[in-house]
């Protein structure tokens, strides 16, 4: 029995009825993800996140992917504080003009080889803010993007699924 | 058309300041919002005050000619007007004479040229080179004083903002915020849109307050058109607003625990949050309650709220763990004190205001749906992180009670008004979101399209509260103080 099961069972005994997600699916995808990360990244795939002006809930879902229910860290996906430690840059938001320089600098600070992943509809092409005078509209105009995770926002499960899809290739 | 809860008083340039000052003093209200709007030959300035006693909003208005765009600053007498005046100067090029701070809030000097004002009607995206001027932070000088710059890219997974700390040894002697990194020009994007097509955009102003923002916008439009929202729809909106409050409050309670390194309750809090998200998903199809508010009601009906009991049982555990841990309480009390007087001067309202003793909550007397429910307001006077934590705990429990009572009152019937129309006029929509009052002042033109929409998220005013609360604290306590306010970057930056 995994720690997560124990934790949830403990809550279940206390009477939690709302078991949040299909735990089975998380476990199964997580196991695959772990295998892929072990093979390609020697057990840890490190991500640095940058918000370029999102409305805040893409971040909330990334944080949720780290909560005890999903806990992506146990599969080898770590969110790191410094771009120097990162294998991938995860970008949210439509790229506001004010964030352009910070985004570029964060990318430049990462060691090679490096990946760029975009998350959320805004990061693809500016999304709902596309027409604005203050957004650049899409990360791919600025950095080479390998993977886009669509959604407004994508759920933690979708984030795990997308990462798995990328790393299995 | 006039609305019974809004009073507009016209002033001239020479008595605008005096009028504002008398409204400010008479109603004990900060400047809740101050904004401009473009007319044919004039600009009109609105300055909004709230009267908790009369349950009304008072607006002082001033017309100023376009060929001489300036007005006397009122920020010297009423400090809470300061940021709004700077915003008006930046967005409209109207000069508040006497306000010495001409630094821009959102259109950063590094990337935006001088003399281009986005909210003017004749605005075209500028081709000129940016001004390139460096932002002058307030400098603290002296032996042993260090400056610590943080952001806009932070260590954690949060929004972008720049914090400039000046420290003498350990204690913070000055904190300056530079925000605007999330500026997306929402107010301009809303212009010329049909209101029904704009609701979706208002949800994205601050995604964690999607219900509050879209409801406030719908409220304004519904007031203008005299659209009667069916009672069932109004109650569904209130239930969802309380669910939004609950998932955000529990996230912050957990966040405050993690910021002092207390990970066990933080894990429990995030499980509770996840449970509320999945409840949201089941009720509305969206974990963040997006896409539910529409003009005239709600887009879909909700099912039962099974699971709320177990969420509350878990929350009781969480509360017990936190409030019985001496070492945790030692960290949060009395850390990050925002004194009542400072909060009043800055115009801090909502959750952070209530923790400093300012008893304003729009759910008491302002929002119709809540009138029938006897809602107990929770306030504390200490203004520290513990007070803000306790407010969250009280409101989480309060919200659950409110939801139960709202469910009892939920009548059968329609969920969408039948007489939806968009006609000319203006009005203020307001909702007490989880951070505080969310205000939307909307003006529709003759075709029923949005001419001007001013969005006021409580974060805009409250960010300054944070920079006062951390004074004298040490930098390692900053994350805790920040979390205890948990203000919105995108909500303040628009």
Interface residues (C-beta under 8 A of the other chain):
Chain A: X7 X11 X14 X15 X16 X17 X18 X20 X21 X49 X50 X51 X52 X53 X54 X55 X56 X57 X58 X59 X60 X61 X62 X63 X64 X67 X68 X69 X79 X81 X82 X83 X93 X94 X96 X97 X98 X99 X100 X101 X102 X106 X128 X129 X131 X132 X133 X134 X135 X152 X153 X155
Chain B: X106 X107 X108 X110 X111 X112 X118 X123 X125 X152 X153 X155 X156 X157 X158 X159 X160 X180 X181 X182 X183 X184 X185 X186 X188 X189 X200 X201 X204 X205 X206 X207 X208 X210 X251 X267 X270 X271 X273 X274 X275 X277 X278 X279 X287 X288 X290 X306 X307 X309 X310 X311 X313 X314 X317 X488 X489 X490 X493
